[in-house]
Amino acid sequence: MMFETELSKIEAKEIIKGFKGKFIHTDSMTVSFWEVEAGSELPLHNHINEQVSHIMEGEFEMTIGNKTKVYTSGSIMVIPSNEEHSGKAITDCKILDIFNPPREDYK
């Protein structure tokens, strides 16, 4: 199935306070474009989805497993399935996340 659109035409959803996402879902993945307000926190959690995160703009502190690091523009992280992780936006951020399998809770 072919699909195309413009990011500006996708309605943003605030999933967690300060985390506004625009989502594209396919049969095998979810692609998430996030705008995150400085100071917003992602609570400790895990999920069955493997996750690839790309910090496109800003500084985002993330704890993956037992490692905490501040990631900046250009950083890419791979978070394995069921790995506990959390985070906090140090500045306003733009983040691209790709999840496999799709995030049913974001539909």
N, C-alpha and C positions, 0 to 999 in steps of 0.2 A: 504494500500500500504506500503510495507516494503522498507526501504531505509537505506543504510549505506555508509559511506565514512570515510575518515580521514581529520581532520581539515586542515592539510598541503596541501591537494589537492584542497581545495576550494579557488578560486581566490578572493582576497581582493578588495573591492571597496571603494574609498574615497568619502564618502557621504557629509561630511563637512570638511573643511580644518583641517587636523590633526586627523580626525576620520576615521580610516580604518576598515571596517567591512567585516566579512565573514558571509554569511546568509544561513539558511536552512528554506525553506517554506513548510508548510503542509496545509491541507485544513482549519485548525483551528488556526494556530499560525505561527509566525516567530520567529526563534531563531537567535540572532545576537551575534557574537563574535567580540568584538572591541579591537583594539590597538589604544590608544589615546596618542598623543604627549603632553608632559608637556606644559602648557600655552594655549592649544587649548580650544576654548570656544564654548559651545552649546547655541545658542541664545534662548531667551524666546519663547516658543511655546506650543501648545497642539495638541492632536490628539484623534480620537475616540477610539484608541486602549488602553486597559488596559495594563500596563507595569510592569514587575517585573525586577528589576536591581540588579545585584550582582557584587560588586567590588571584583574582583579576586586578583588584585595586584595594589598597588599604593594608592594615595590620590586624591579624586575627590570631589570638592565643588559643592553641588547641592542645588538649591532653588526649593522647591516643594510648590506650593501655596505661603504662606507668610513666610515659614520657611526655613532658610539657615543653612546648616551644612556641615562640612567636613567629608566625609565618607572614611573609610580605608578598607584594605583587610579584607574580611569576611562580610562586611556590606551588607544587603539586604533591598531594599526599594520597596514598592508597590505604583505605581502611578496610581490613578484612571483615568478612561476615561475622557477626556476633561479637566483634571487638568493642569494648566499652570506650566511649569517647565523650568529650565535652568541649566547650569553647566559650570565648568571650571576644567581642569586637573591641579592639583597642581604639580604632578609628572607624569612621564610616567605611564599609566594605562592599565590594561586589565580588560574589563568589559563584563559581560554576560547579555544580555537583552532578555526577552521573551515578545512577544506582542500577544494579542488576541483582535480582529481578526488579520489575517496576515497583514503585512505592504505592501500594494500594491506598494507604492512608492519605496520600496527597491528591488523589483523584477527586 
